[in-house]
Amino acid sequence: MNLFADIPVANFEELHETLHSHGKCRIERIVSCGQASPPGFWYDQAEEEWVVVLQGAARLMCDDRMVDLKPGDFLHIPAHQRHRVEWTTPDEPTIWLAVFYG
Amino acid sequence: MNLFADIPVANFEELHETLHSHGKCRIERIVSCGQASPPGFWYDQAEEEWVVVLQGAARLMCDDRMVDLKPGDFLHIPAHQRHRVEWTTPDEPTIWLAVFYG
């Protein structure tokens, strides 16, 4: 498998794929295409997360902070920091690499 | 900082930068430009490593297995697996993202 391969062309459900899982580390590829978190939904996860956008673009809310991510931009989301996806590019797949640990 | 920003143009020393370090997880960006491991040198590290090439290309040896990596190709290098970099593209920076964990 390759990070940039097997990207659907359009109008697809958001993809979550585990690329690696070992001990207390899990690495996922997420591919979005216009998806956002449902209204009022917030992630509140027990794991630490480090995430980078590799293609496309996205806007996150982390507590009350808005974070815009373009390719190469990365972010640490501490465990239990409430966050949600406000927006991803509707016209191009957004490829995220997310590292969950600890 | 951005994963794809501040890449030297040519003839530079290999760059190792820690993008994130927290608990038992460390994430590094490595930028190579033709560098390889010195003859006879092998990495033998206590941490698990997951590495992906995002730009450029590289050839690793992992024990006696040769692994060619192009953009998007990734690899798990278990703790204490002997490995070395045989080759990286001399004409284009190779950008690696490496996740080390405990």
N, CA and C atoms of all chains as a GROMACS GRO file, in nm:
protein
  612
    1MET      N    1   0.084  -0.121   0.000
    1MET     CA    2   0.000   0.000   0.000
    1MET      C    3   0.087   0.125   0.000
    2ASN      N    4   0.035   0.229  -0.058
    2ASN     CA    5   0.106   0.356  -0.068
    2ASN      C    6   0.012   0.467  -0.021
    3LEU      N    7   0.069   0.563   0.052
    3LEU     CA    8  -0.012   0.672   0.109
    3LEU      C    9  -0.093   0.749   0.006
    4PHE      N   10  -0.038   0.759  -0.115
    4PHE     CA   11  -0.102   0.841  -0.217
    4PHE      C   12  -0.178   0.757  -0.320
    5ALA      N   13  -0.186   0.626  -0.297
    5ALA     CA   14  -0.252   0.538  -0.393
    5ALA      C   15  -0.394   0.507  -0.348
    6ASP      N   16  -0.473   0.459  -0.444
    6ASP     CA   17  -0.609   0.413  -0.416
    6ASP      C   18  -0.695   0.523  -0.353
    7ILE      N   19  -0.685   0.642  -0.409
    7ILE     CA   20  -0.769   0.753  -0.364
    7ILE      C   21  -0.893   0.755  -0.455
    8PRO      N   22  -1.012   0.746  -0.397
    8PRO     CA   23  -1.132   0.751  -0.481
    8PRO      C   24  -1.140   0.883  -0.556
    9VAL      N   25  -1.217   0.886  -0.661
    9VAL     CA   26  -1.217   1.004  -0.747
    9VAL      C   27  -1.313   1.112  -0.696
   10ALA      N   28  -1.432   1.077  -0.659
   10ALA     CA   29  -1.528   1.181  -0.616
   10ALA      C   30  -1.644   1.117  -0.543
   11ASN      N   31  -1.713   1.199  -0.465
   11ASN     CA   32  -1.838   1.158  -0.400
   11ASN      C   33  -1.826   1.028  -0.320
   12PHE      N   34  -1.722   1.020  -0.241
   12PHE     CA   35  -1.703   0.897  -0.165
   12PHE      C   36  -1.722   0.924  -0.016
   13GLU      N   37  -1.749   0.816   0.056
   13GLU     CA   38  -1.753   0.824   0.202
   13GLU      C   39  -1.612   0.845   0.254
   14GLU      N   40  -1.600   0.914   0.365
   14GLU     CA   41  -1.467   0.933   0.423
   14GLU      C   42  -1.403   0.798   0.454
   15LEU      N   43  -1.275   0.784   0.417
   15LEU     CA   44  -1.202   0.659   0.439
   15LEU      C   45  -1.113   0.670   0.561
   16HIS      N   46  -1.116   0.567   0.645
   16HIS     CA   47  -1.023   0.556   0.759
   16HIS      C   48  -0.952   0.422   0.746
   17GLU      N   49  -0.823   0.426   0.728
   17GLU     CA   50  -0.747   0.300   0.712
   17GLU      C   51  -0.630   0.299   0.809
   18THR      N   52  -0.614   0.188   0.878
   18THR     CA   53  -0.500   0.173   0.967
   18THR      C   54  -0.381   0.124   0.886
   19LEU      N   55  -0.276   0.205   0.882
   19LEU     CA   56  -0.155   0.169   0.807
   19LEU      C   57  -0.060   0.088   0.894
   20HIS      N   58  -0.067   0.114   1.024
   20HIS     CA   59   0.028   0.050   1.115
   20HIS      C   60  -0.031   0.053   1.254
   21SER      N   61  -0.018  -0.056   1.325
   21SER     CA   62  -0.065  -0.060   1.463
   21SER      C   63   0.025  -0.155   1.539
   22HIS      N   64   0.090  -0.103   1.640
   22HIS     CA   65   0.187  -0.184   1.713
   22HIS      C   66   0.206  -0.120   1.849
   23GLY      N   67   0.196  -0.200   1.954
   23GLY     CA   68   0.211  -0.145   2.089
   23GLY      C   69   0.113  -0.031   2.108
   24LYS      N   70   0.162   0.082   2.154
   24LYS     CA   71   0.073   0.196   2.182
   24LYS      C   72   0.074   0.299   2.071
   25CYS      N   73   0.104   0.259   1.950
   25CYS     CA   74   0.107   0.351   1.838
   25CYS      C   75   0.019   0.298   1.724
   26ARG      N   76  -0.063   0.385   1.671
   26ARG     CA   77  -0.147   0.349   1.556
   26ARG      C   78  -0.139   0.461   1.456
   27ILE      N   79  -0.119   0.425   1.331
   27ILE     CA   80  -0.106   0.526   1.227
   27ILE      C   81  -0.215   0.503   1.124
   28GLU      N   82  -0.291   0.609   1.098
   28GLU     CA   83  -0.405   0.597   1.007
   28GLU      C   84  -0.390   0.693   0.890
   29ARG      N   85  -0.442   0.648   0.776
   29ARG     CA   86  -0.466   0.741   0.666
   29ARG      C   87  -0.615   0.769   0.662
   30ILE      N   88  -0.647   0.896   0.655
   30ILE     CA   89  -0.787   0.937   0.641
   30ILE      C   90  -0.798   1.014   0.510
   31VAL      N   91  -0.899   0.981   0.432
   31VAL     CA   92  -0.920   1.054   0.306
   31VAL      C   93  -1.062   1.112   0.311
   32SER      N   94  -1.067   1.244   0.307
   32SER     CA   95  -1.196   1.316   0.311
   32SER      C   96  -1.219   1.382   0.176
   33CYS      N   97  -1.343   1.410   0.149
   33CYS     CA   98  -1.374   1.485   0.027
   33CYS      C   99  -1.499   1.568   0.055
   34GLY      N  100  -1.477   1.677   0.129
   34GLY     CA  101  -1.589   1.765   0.162
   34GLY      C  102  -1.655   1.731   0.294
   35GLN      N  103  -1.620   1.616   0.354
   35GLN     CA  104  -1.685   1.580   0.481
   35GLN      C  105  -1.643   1.674   0.593
   36ALA      N  106  -1.731   1.688   0.689
   36ALA     CA  107  -1.702   1.760   0.812
   36ALA      C  108  -1.768   1.682   0.926
   37SER      N  109  -1.734   1.717   1.049
   37SER     CA  110  -1.800   1.652   1.162
   37SER      C  111  -1.947   1.696   1.166
   38PRO      N  112  -2.035   1.609   1.208
   38PRO     CA  113  -2.177   1.648   1.218
   38PRO      C  114  -2.194   1.768   1.312
   39PRO      N  115  -2.298   1.848   1.291
   39PRO     CA  116  -2.321   1.962   1.379
   39PRO      C  117  -2.326   1.919   1.526
   40GLY      N  118  -2.254   1.990   1.608
   40GLY     CA  119  -2.255   1.961   1.752
   40GLY      C  120  -2.168   1.846   1.794
   41PHE      N  121  -2.108   1.774   1.696
   41PHE     CA  122  -2.023   1.660   1.732
   41PHE      C  123  -1.882   1.709   1.763
   42TRP      N  124  -1.825   1.657   1.870
   42TRP     CA  125  -1.684   1.684   1.905
   42TRP      C  126  -1.614   1.552   1.934
   43TYR      N  127  -1.494   1.537   1.879
   43TYR     CA  128  -1.409   1.425   1.920
   43TYR      C  129  -1.355   1.455   2.060
   44ASP      N  130  -1.352   1.353   2.143
   44ASP     CA  131  -1.292   1.365   2.276
   44ASP      C  132  -1.228   1.229   2.302
   45GLN      N  133  -1.102   1.218   2.264
   45GLN     CA  134  -1.039   1.086   2.262
   45GLN      C  135  -0.932   1.071   2.369
   46ALA      N  136  -0.915   0.946   2.411
   46ALA     CA  137  -0.822   0.917   2.520
   46ALA      C  138  -0.677   0.918   2.474
   47GLU      N  139  -0.655   0.907   2.343
   47GLU     CA  140  -0.518   0.901   2.293
   47GLU      C  141  -0.468   1.039   2.250
   48GLU      N  142  -0.338   1.055   2.255
   48GLU     CA  143  -0.273   1.169   2.192
   48GLU      C  144  -0.282   1.151   2.041
   49GLU      N  145  -0.289   1.261   1.969
   49GLU     CA  146  -0.291   1.253   1.823
   49GLU      C  147  -0.197   1.358   1.765
   50TRP      N  148  -0.126   1.318   1.661
   50TRP     CA  149  -0.047   1.413   1.580
   50TRP      C  150  -0.094   1.392   1.438
   51VAL      N  151  -0.133   1.500   1.373
   51VAL     CA  152  -0.195   1.484   1.243
   51VAL      C  153  -0.135   1.583   1.144
   52VAL      N  154  -0.120   1.539   1.022
   52VAL     CA  155  -0.069   1.626   0.916
   52VAL      C  156  -0.157   1.609   0.793
   53VAL      N  157  -0.182   1.720   0.725
   53VAL     CA  158  -0.251   1.714   0.596
   53VAL      C  159  -0.145   1.702   0.487
   54LEU      N  160  -0.160   1.605   0.399
   54LEU     CA  161  -0.061   1.584   0.291
   54LEU      C  162  -0.112   1.630   0.155
   55GLN      N  163  -0.240   1.638   0.141
   55GLN     CA  164  -0.300   1.684   0.016
   55GLN      C  165  -0.436   1.743   0.050
   56GLY      N  166  -0.482   1.840  -0.030
   56GLY     CA  167  -0.611   1.902  -0.002
   56GLY      C  168  -0.598   2.009   0.105
   57ALA      N  169  -0.703   2.032   0.179
   57ALA     CA  170  -0.701   2.133   0.284
   57ALA      C  171  -0.817   2.106   0.379
   58ALA      N  172  -0.804   2.159   0.502
   58ALA     CA  173  -0.905   2.134   0.604
   58ALA      C  174  -0.907   2.247   0.706
   59ARG      N  175  -1.018   2.258   0.773
   59ARG     CA  176  -1.029   2.349   0.887
   59ARG      C  177  -1.078   2.269   1.006
   60LEU      N  178  -1.002   2.277   1.115
   60LEU     CA  179  -1.041   2.213   1.241
   60LEU      C  180  -1.081   2.319   1.342
   61MET      N  181  -1.164   2.280   1.436
   61MET     CA  182  -1.180   2.357   1.559
   61MET      C  183  -1.119   2.273   1.671
   62CYS      N  184  -1.032   2.335   1.750
   62CYS     CA  185  -0.972   2.268   1.866
   62CYS      C  186  -1.011   2.354   1.986
   63ASP      N  187  -1.101   2.306   2.068
   63ASP     CA  188  -1.168   2.391   2.168
   63ASP      C  189  -1.224   2.511   2.091
   64ASP      N  190  -1.183   2.631   2.127
   64ASP     CA  191  -1.241   2.747   2.056
   64ASP      C  192  -1.143   2.808   1.956
   65ARG      N  193  -1.042   2.728   1.916
   65ARG     CA  194  -0.939   2.778   1.825
   65ARG      C  195  -0.961   2.719   1.687
   66MET      N  196  -0.963   2.803   1.586
   66MET     CA  197  -0.980   2.758   1.449
   66MET      C  198  -0.841   2.734   1.388
   67VAL      N  199  -0.823   2.619   1.323
   67VAL     CA  200  -0.693   2.585   1.267
   67VAL      C  201  -0.711   2.546   1.121
   68ASP      N  202  -0.649   2.622   1.033
   68ASP     CA  203  -0.654   2.590   0.890
   68ASP      C  204  -0.529   2.512   0.853
   69LEU      N  205  -0.548   2.404   0.781
   69LEU     CA  206  -0.437   2.315   0.745
   69LEU      C  207  -0.429   2.300   0.594
   70LYS      N  208  -0.312   2.330   0.540
   70LYS     CA  209  -0.283   2.305   0.398
   70LYS      C  210  -0.176   2.196   0.392
   71PRO      N  211  -0.141   2.148   0.274
   71PRO     CA  212  -0.046   2.036   0.269
   71PRO      C  213   0.085   2.067   0.344
   72GLY      N  214   0.122   1.975   0.432
   72GLY     CA  215   0.244   1.989   0.511
   72GLY      C  216   0.220   2.046   0.649
   73ASP      N  217   0.105   2.109   0.672
   73ASP     CA  218   0.075   2.163   0.806
   73ASP      C  219   0.038   2.051   0.902
   74PHE      N  220   0.092   2.058   1.022
   74PHE     CA  221   0.066   1.952   1.119
   74PHE      C  222   0.026   2.011   1.253
   75LEU      N  223  -0.025   1.923   1.338
   75LEU     CA  224  -0.089   1.968   1.462
   75LEU      C  225  -0.086   1.855   1.564
   76HIS      N  226  -0.058   1.891   1.688
   76HIS     CA  227  -0.072   1.797   1.799
   76HIS      C  228  -0.207   1.822   1.865
   77ILE      N  229  -0.284   1.717   1.879
   77ILE     CA  230  -0.412   1.727   1.950
   77ILE      C  231  -0.400   1.644   2.077
   78PRO      N  232  -0.380   1.711   2.191
   78PRO     CA  233  -0.362   1.635   2.316
   78PRO      C  234  -0.486   1.551   2.347
   79ALA      N  235  -0.463   1.443   2.421
   79ALA     CA  236  -0.574   1.358   2.465
   79ALA      C  237  -0.680   1.445   2.531
   80HIS      N  238  -0.803   1.417   2.496
   80HIS     CA  239  -0.921   1.485   2.554
   80HIS      C  240  -0.934   1.632   2.515
   81GLN      N  241  -0.853   1.677   2.422
   81GLN     CA  242  -0.883   1.811   2.370
   81GLN      C  243  -0.999   1.797   2.271
   82ARG      N  244  -1.105   1.867   2.298
   82ARG     CA  245  -1.222   1.859   2.211
   82ARG      C  246  -1.188   1.922   2.077
   83HIS      N  247  -1.222   1.847   1.971
   83HIS     CA  248  -1.193   1.901   1.838
   83HIS      C  249  -1.294   1.846   1.738
   84ARG      N  250  -1.310   1.917   1.630
   84ARG     CA  251  -1.400   1.873   1.524
   84ARG      C  252  -1.349   1.924   1.390
   85VAL      N  253  -1.392   1.856   1.285
   85VAL     CA  254  -1.354   1.898   1.150
   85VAL      C  255  -1.466   1.988   1.100
   86GLU      N  256  -1.430   2.113   1.072
   86GLU     CA  257  -1.529   2.210   1.024
   86GLU      C  258  -1.549   2.200   0.873
   87TRP      N  259  -1.443   2.167   0.804
   87TRP     CA  260  -1.447   2.179   0.658
   87TRP      C  261  -1.331   2.102   0.596
   88THR      N  262  -1.356   2.035   0.484
   88THR     CA  263  -1.247   1.983   0.400
   88THR      C  264  -1.280   2.019   0.256
   89THR      N  265  -1.178   2.027   0.173
   89THR     CA  266  -1.200   2.067   0.034
   89THR      C  267  -1.301   1.973  -0.033
   90PRO      N  268  -1.405   2.030  -0.093
   90PRO     CA  269  -1.505   1.946  -0.157
   90PRO      C  270  -1.463   1.900  -0.297
   91ASP      N  271  -1.365   1.971  -0.355
   91ASP     CA  272  -1.332   1.947  -0.496
   91ASP      C  273  -1.204   1.867  -0.514
   92GLU      N  274  -1.146   1.824  -0.403
   92GLU     CA  275  -1.020   1.750  -0.411
   92GLU      C  276  -1.011   1.665  -0.285
   93PRO      N  277  -0.967   1.539  -0.296
   93PRO     CA  278  -0.954   1.460  -0.173
   93PRO      C  279  -0.852   1.523  -0.078
   94THR      N  280  -0.884   1.524   0.048
   94THR     CA  281  -0.789   1.565   0.152
   94THR      C  282  -0.731   1.439   0.214
   95ILE      N  283  -0.598   1.426   0.208
   95ILE     CA  284  -0.530   1.310   0.266
   95ILE      C  285  -0.465   1.354   0.397
   96TRP      N  286  -0.507   1.288   0.504
   96TRP     CA  287  -0.452   1.311   0.637
   96TRP      C  288  -0.367   1.190   0.677
   97LEU      N  289  -0.260   1.216   0.749
   97LEU     CA  290  -0.188   1.110   0.817
   97LEU      C  291  -0.200   1.139   0.965
   98ALA      N  292  -0.253   1.045   1.040
   98ALA     CA  293  -0.277   1.066   1.183
   98ALA      C  294  -0.202   0.961   1.264
   99VAL      N  295  -0.127   1.008   1.362
   99VAL     CA  296  -0.053   0.919   1.453
   99VAL      C  297  -0.120   0.928   1.588
  100PHE      N  298  -0.169   0.816   1.636
  100PHE     CA  299  -0.232   0.807   1.769
  100PHE      C  300  -0.138   0.729   1.860
  101TYR      N  301  -0.121   0.778   1.982
  101TYR     CA  302  -0.027   0.709   2.070
  101TYR      C  303  -0.067   0.731   2.215
  102GLY      N  304  -0.013   0.642   2.297
  102GLY     CA  305  -0.006   0.658   2.443
  102GLY      C  306  -0.132   0.653   2.520
  103MET      N  307   0.580   2.579   1.136
  103MET     CA  308   0.661   2.497   1.044
  103MET      C  309   0.570   2.409   0.959
  104ASN      N  310   0.617   2.381   0.841
  104ASN     CA  311   0.541   2.299   0.746
  104ASN      C  312   0.636   2.191   0.694
  105LEU      N  313   0.580   2.070   0.678
  105LEU     CA  314   0.661   1.955   0.634
  105LEU      C  315   0.735   1.979   0.504
  106PHE      N  316   0.673   2.059   0.416
  106PHE     CA  317   0.731   2.076   0.283
  106PHE      C  318   0.803   2.210   0.268
  107ALA      N  319   0.815   2.284   0.378
  107ALA     CA  320   0.878   2.418   0.372
  107ALA      C  321   1.023   2.409   0.416
  108ASP      N  322   1.097   2.512   0.381
  108ASP     CA  323   1.235   2.527   0.426
  108ASP      C  324   1.321   2.408   0.386
  109ILE      N  325   1.306   2.367   0.262
  109ILE     CA  326   1.390   2.259   0.208
  109ILE      C  327   1.509   2.324   0.137
  110PRO      N  328   1.630   2.292   0.178
  110PRO     CA  329   1.746   2.351   0.110
  110PRO      C  330   1.746   2.312  -0.038
  111VAL      N  331   1.819   2.388  -0.117
  111VAL     CA  332   1.812   2.368  -0.262
  111VAL      C  333   1.906   2.258  -0.309
  112ALA      N  334   2.028   2.259  -0.266
  112ALA     CA  335   2.124   2.159  -0.317
  112ALA      C  336   2.245   2.153  -0.226
  113ASN      N  337   2.316   2.041  -0.235
  113ASN     CA  338   2.446   2.025  -0.168
  113ASN      C  339   2.441   2.056  -0.019
  114PHE      N  340   2.343   2.005   0.048
  114PHE     CA  341   2.331   2.034   0.190
  114PHE      C  342   2.356   1.909   0.273
  115GLU      N  343   2.390   1.932   0.399
  115GLU     CA  344   2.402   1.822   0.494
  115GLU      C  345   2.263   1.766   0.522
  116GLU      N  346   2.255   1.638   0.549
  116GLU     CA  347   2.125   1.579   0.583
  116GLU      C  348   2.067   1.651   0.706
  117LEU      N  349   1.938   1.684   0.697
  117LEU     CA  350   1.869   1.753   0.806
  117LEU      C  351   1.786   1.656   0.888
  118HIS      N  352   1.796   1.666   1.019
  118HIS     CA  353   1.709   1.590   1.111
  118HIS      C  354   1.642   1.690   1.203
  119GLU      N  355   1.510   1.699   1.196
  119GLU     CA  356   1.438   1.795   1.279
  119GLU      C  357   1.326   1.725   1.353
  120THR      N  358   1.318   1.750   1.482
  120THR     CA  359   1.208   1.694   1.561
  120THR      C  360   1.086   1.784   1.546
  121LEU      N  361   0.979   1.728   1.491
  121LEU     CA  362   0.856   1.805   1.472
  121LEU      C  363   0.766   1.796   1.595
  122HIS      N  364   0.780   1.685   1.666
  122HIS     CA  365   0.691   1.661   1.779
  122HIS      C  366   0.758   1.559   1.870
  123SER      N  367   0.752   1.584   2.000
  123SER     CA  368   0.807   1.488   2.095
  123SER      C  369   0.723   1.497   2.221
  124HIS      N  370   0.662   1.387   2.256
  124HIS     CA  371   0.572   1.388   2.371
  124HIS      C  372   0.558   1.244   2.418
  125GLY      N  373   0.577   1.225   2.547
  125GLY     CA  374   0.567   1.090   2.601
  125GLY      C  375   0.664   0.999   2.528
  126LYS      N  376   0.614   0.887   2.480
  126LYS     CA  377   0.702   0.790   2.414
  126LYS      C  378   0.694   0.799   2.263
  127CYS      N  379   0.658   0.913   2.211
  127CYS     CA  380   0.646   0.930   2.067
  127CYS      C  381   0.728   1.050   2.021
  128ARG      N  382   0.806   1.031   1.918
  128ARG     CA  383   0.885   1.140   1.861
  128ARG      C  384   0.868   1.134   1.710
  129ILE      N  385   0.842   1.248   1.650
  129ILE     CA  386   0.820   1.253   1.506
  129ILE      C  387   0.925   1.346   1.446
  130GLU      N  388   0.996   1.294   1.347
  130GLU     CA  389   1.105   1.370   1.286
  130GLU      C  390   1.081   1.389   1.138
  131ARG      N  391   1.127   1.502   1.088
  131ARG     CA  392   1.143   1.519   0.944
  131ARG      C  393   1.291   1.504   0.913
  132ILE      N  394   1.319   1.422   0.815
  132ILE     CA  395   1.458   1.406   0.768
  132ILE      C  396   1.460   1.448   0.622
  133VAL      N  397   1.556   1.530   0.585
  133VAL     CA  398   1.570   1.570   0.446
  133VAL      C  399   1.709   1.529   0.399
  134SER      N  400   1.712   1.441   0.300
  134SER     CA  401   1.839   1.391   0.245
  134SER      C  402   1.854   1.443   0.103
  135CYS      N  403   1.977   1.447   0.057
  135CYS     CA  404   2.000   1.484  -0.082
  135CYS      C  405   2.123   1.410  -0.130
  136GLY      N  406   2.102   1.281  -0.156
  136GLY     CA  407   2.214   1.198  -0.203
  136GLY      C  408   2.288   1.127  -0.092
  137GLN      N  409   2.258   1.164   0.035
  137GLN     CA  410   2.330   1.098   0.145
  137GLN      C  411   2.292   0.950   0.157
  138ALA      N  412   2.385   0.875   0.209
  138ALA     CA  413   2.362   0.734   0.242
  138ALA      C  414   2.436   0.708   0.373
  139SER      N  415   2.408   0.595   0.436
  139SER     CA  416   2.481   0.560   0.558
  139SER      C  417   2.627   0.530   0.521
  140PRO      N  418   2.721   0.562   0.608
  140PRO     CA  419   2.861   0.532   0.578
  140PRO      C  420   2.880   0.381   0.557
  141PRO      N  421   2.980   0.343   0.478
  141PRO     CA  422   3.006   0.200   0.455
  141PRO      C  423   3.020   0.126   0.588
  142GLY      N  424   2.951   0.015   0.599
  142GLY     CA  425   2.962  -0.068   0.719
  142GLY      C  426   2.878  -0.021   0.836
  143PHE      N  427   2.816   0.097   0.823
  143PHE     CA  428   2.734   0.148   0.934
  143PHE      C  429   2.594   0.091   0.928
  144TRP      N  430   2.544   0.047   1.043
  144TRP     CA  431   2.406   0.000   1.054
  144TRP      C  432   2.340   0.068   1.173
  145TYR      N  433   2.218   0.116   1.153
  145TYR     CA  434   2.138   0.161   1.266
  145TYR      C  435   2.090   0.038   1.344
  146ASP      N  436   2.094   0.050   1.475
  146ASP     CA  437   2.042  -0.056   1.562
  146ASP      C  438   1.981   0.016   1.682
  147GLN      N  439   1.855   0.051   1.671
  147GLN     CA  440   1.795   0.142   1.768
  147GLN      C  441   1.694   0.074   1.860
  148ALA      N  442   1.683   0.127   1.978
  148ALA     CA  443   1.596   0.068   2.082
  148ALA      C  444   1.449   0.096   2.056
  149GLU      N  445   1.420   0.199   1.973
  149GLU     CA  446   1.280   0.237   1.950
  149GLU      C  447   1.225   0.170   1.824
  150GLU      N  448   1.095   0.153   1.824
  150GLU     CA  449   1.025   0.117   1.701
  150GLU      C  450   1.026   0.238   1.608
  151GLU      N  451   1.026   0.214   1.480
  151GLU     CA  452   1.022   0.325   1.384
  151GLU      C  453   0.921   0.292   1.273
  152TRP      N  454   0.845   0.392   1.235
  152TRP     CA  455   0.760   0.383   1.116
  152TRP      C  456   0.798   0.501   1.030
  153VAL      N  457   0.833   0.473   0.905
  153VAL     CA  458   0.887   0.580   0.822
  153VAL      C  459   0.818   0.581   0.686
  154VAL      N  460   0.798   0.702   0.634
  154VAL     CA  461   0.739   0.716   0.502
  154VAL      C  462   0.821   0.818   0.423
  155VAL      N  463   0.839   0.791   0.295
  155VAL     CA  464   0.901   0.890   0.206
  155VAL      C  465   0.789   0.973   0.144
  156LEU      N  466   0.803   1.106   0.153
  156LEU     CA  467   0.699   1.195   0.100
  156LEU      C  468   0.741   1.262  -0.030
  157GLN      N  469   0.869   1.269  -0.053
  157GLN     CA  470   0.920   1.328  -0.177
  157GLN      C  471   1.056   1.266  -0.202
  158GLY      N  472   1.095   1.257  -0.330
  158GLY     CA  473   1.224   1.197  -0.362
  158GLY      C  474   1.214   1.046  -0.365
  159ALA      N  475   1.324   0.979  -0.336
  159ALA     CA  476   1.325   0.833  -0.335
  159ALA      C  477   1.446   0.786  -0.256
  160ALA      N  478   1.438   0.661  -0.210
  160ALA     CA  479   1.545   0.607  -0.126
  160ALA      C  480   1.549   0.455  -0.138
  161ARG      N  481   1.664   0.403  -0.106
  161ARG     CA  482   1.679   0.257  -0.093
  161ARG      C  483   1.736   0.228   0.045
  162LEU      N  484   1.667   0.143   0.118
  162LEU     CA  485   1.714   0.097   0.249
  162LEU      C  486   1.756  -0.048   0.240
  163MET      N  487   1.846  -0.088   0.329
  163MET     CA  488   1.866  -0.229   0.358
  163MET      C  489   1.814  -0.252   0.499
  164CYS      N  490   1.730  -0.354   0.514
  164CYS     CA  491   1.678  -0.394   0.646
  164CYS      C  492   1.722  -0.539   0.663
  165ASP      N  493   1.818  -0.562   0.751
  165ASP     CA  494   1.889  -0.691   0.755
  165ASP      C  495   1.938  -0.718   0.613
  166ASP      N  496   1.895  -0.828   0.551
  166ASP     CA  497   1.945  -0.855   0.416
  166ASP      C  498   1.840  -0.828   0.309
  167ARG      N  499   1.741  -0.748   0.344
  167ARG     CA  500   1.632  -0.718   0.251
  167ARG      C  501   1.647  -0.577   0.198
  168MET      N  502   1.643  -0.564   0.066
  168MET     CA  503   1.653  -0.432   0.004
  168MET      C  504   1.511  -0.376  -0.013
  169VAL      N  505   1.492  -0.250   0.025
  169VAL     CA  506   1.359  -0.188   0.019
  169VAL      C  507   1.370  -0.056  -0.056
  170ASP      N  508   1.304  -0.047  -0.169
  170ASP     CA  509   1.300   0.079  -0.243
  170ASP      C  510   1.175   0.156  -0.205
  171LEU      N  511   1.193   0.284  -0.179
  171LEU     CA  512   1.082   0.369  -0.134
  171LEU      C  513   1.065   0.488  -0.228
  172LYS      N  514   0.945   0.503  -0.279
  172LYS     CA  515   0.910   0.622  -0.358
  172LYS      C  516   0.804   0.700  -0.278
  173PRO      N  517   0.766   0.818  -0.320
  173PRO     CA  518   0.672   0.896  -0.239
  173PRO      C  519   0.545   0.819  -0.203
  174GLY      N  520   0.515   0.816  -0.074
  174GLY     CA  521   0.398   0.747  -0.023
  174GLY      C  522   0.427   0.608   0.030
  175ASP      N  523   0.543   0.552  -0.005
  175ASP     CA  524   0.577   0.418   0.045
  175ASP      C  525   0.622   0.429   0.191
  176PHE      N  526   0.575   0.336   0.272
  176PHE     CA  527   0.608   0.340   0.414
  176PHE      C  528   0.654   0.203   0.461
  177LEU      N  529   0.714   0.203   0.580
  177LEU     CA  530   0.783   0.085   0.629
  177LEU      C  531   0.787   0.088   0.781
  178HIS      N  532   0.765  -0.025   0.843
  178HIS     CA  533   0.788  -0.040   0.988
  178HIS      C  534   0.925  -0.102   1.007
  179ILE      N  535   1.006  -0.038   1.089
  179ILE     CA  536   1.138  -0.093   1.124
  179ILE      C  537   1.133  -0.128   1.272
  180PRO      N  538   1.118  -0.256   1.304
  180PRO     CA  539   1.109  -0.294   1.445
  180PRO      C  540   1.236  -0.254   1.522
  181ALA      N  541   1.220  -0.233   1.651
  181ALA     CA  542   1.336  -0.204   1.736
  181ALA      C  543   1.443  -0.309   1.714
  182HIS      N  544   1.564  -0.263   1.703
  182HIS     CA  545   1.683  -0.348   1.688
  182HIS      C  546   1.691  -0.422   1.554
  183GLN      N  547   1.604  -0.388   1.461
  183GLN     CA  548   1.628  -0.442   1.328
  183GLN      C  549   1.739  -0.358   1.264
  184ARG      N  550   1.845  -0.426   1.224
  184ARG     CA  551   1.957  -0.354   1.163
  184ARG      C  552   1.914  -0.300   1.028
  185HIS      N  553   1.943  -0.174   1.007
  185HIS     CA  554   1.906  -0.114   0.878
  185HIS      C  555   2.003  -0.003   0.843
  186ARG      N  556   2.010   0.027   0.717
  186ARG     CA  557   2.095   0.136   0.671
  186ARG      C  558   2.035   0.198   0.544
  187VAL      N  559   2.074   0.321   0.518
  187VAL     CA  560   2.029   0.389   0.397
  187VAL      C  561   2.135   0.364   0.290
  188GLU      N  562   2.095   0.298   0.183
  188GLU     CA  563   2.189   0.267   0.075
  188GLU      C  564   2.201   0.382  -0.024
  189TRP      N  565   2.091   0.454  -0.041
  189TRP     CA  566   2.088   0.552  -0.150
  189TRP      C  567   1.970   0.646  -0.131
  190THR      N  568   1.991   0.772  -0.162
  190THR     CA  569   1.879   0.866  -0.176
  190THR      C  570   1.902   0.945  -0.306
  191THR      N  571   1.797   0.998  -0.362
  191THR     CA  572   1.810   1.071  -0.489
  191THR      C  573   1.910   1.186  -0.474
  192PRO      N  574   2.008   1.191  -0.561
  192PRO     CA  575   2.107   1.299  -0.551
  192PRO      C  576   2.058   1.430  -0.612
  193ASP      N  577   1.956   1.422  -0.697
  193ASP     CA  578   1.916   1.539  -0.775
  193ASP      C  579   1.788   1.604  -0.723
  194GLU      N  580   1.737   1.554  -0.613
  194GLU     CA  581   1.613   1.608  -0.557
  194GLU      C  582   1.613   1.575  -0.408
  195PRO      N  583   1.573   1.668  -0.323
  195PRO     CA  584   1.567   1.635  -0.181
  195PRO      C  585   1.468   1.520  -0.154
  196THR      N  586   1.509   1.430  -0.069
  196THR     CA  587   1.419   1.324  -0.023
  196THR      C  588   1.367   1.365   0.115
  197ILE      N  589   1.235   1.376   0.126
  197ILE     CA  590   1.172   1.413   0.253
  197ILE      C  591   1.114   1.287   0.317
  198TRP      N  592   1.163   1.257   0.436
  198TRP     CA  593   1.115   1.144   0.514
  198TRP      C  594   1.035   1.196   0.633
  199LEU      N  595   0.932   1.124   0.669
  199LEU     CA  596   0.865   1.147   0.797
  199LEU      C  597   0.884   1.019   0.879
  200ALA      N  598   0.944   1.033   0.996
  200ALA     CA  599   0.975   0.915   1.077
  200ALA      C  600   0.907   0.928   1.213
  201VAL      N  601   0.837   0.824   1.251
  201VAL     CA  602   0.770   0.818   1.381
  201VAL      C  603   0.846   0.716   1.466
  202PHE      N  604   0.901   0.760   1.576
  202PHE     CA  605   0.970   0.671   1.670
  202PHE      C  606   0.884   0.657   1.794
  203TYR      N  607   0.872   0.536   1.840
  203TYR     CA  608   0.790   0.518   1.961
  203TYR      C  609   0.841   0.401   2.043
  204GLY      N  610   0.804   0.402   2.171
  204GLY     CA  611   0.868   0.321   2.273
  204GLY      C  612   0.831   0.179   2.283
   0.00000   0.00000   0.00000
